[in-house]
Amino acid sequence: MMLGKKLVTAQKRGETRALCLGLGMVACSMMMYFFIGITIVPFYTKSVWTTETVCKVLKANIEDKALCPDSKGSEDEDTFSYPCLQVWVNLTASGQEVMLYQTEDTLDRNPKCSYVPDKLENSKEEVKARIETIASNFRKYHTFPCYYDPGGTQTNVILSRLYPPKGLLFAFLWPTLMFTGGCLIIVLVKISQYVSVLSAWQ
């Protein structure tokens, strides 16, 4: 009799822990959904460059004398100044000559330059060499895929999207798996409890 009570007590403790685990997984997944909804989703829905096409490079120039400060502002302009790379391409979809930007964020940070370095931890010589390498790659590979605004709100194009559809689906994958796993654990615990009650009743 004592052994039976101990087994029942251990089973209840195990079910309680499993239930807490399932509820915790569901709660964490909901928090991840909320975080994705207020960070990634707004950037995805805000982007108007949704249609992929082919761009052909017309010219890629580096304005050595026109250093572009970060548009977000800085007390010391020289702390974020770099050679301004301007890439102009021919948009195959419309045949227009438009300016190319790396991503949507590049246009927001500095609309005068096609490329904006993320961080200037390296020396100015290294940054300049990197931009020159990017310019030479554009001159070497004339044709490449790019994204444009089919609605015509933006007349420029971008090289890559910050959050493409596949990236958004991948961001929702992990919380979805966690939510599914948590719900499955809860369901299994409830089934176990139901079977236990049914066995005791019989």
Disulfide bonds with the S-S distance in Angstrom:
Cys55-Cys146 1.82
Cys84-Cys113 2.16
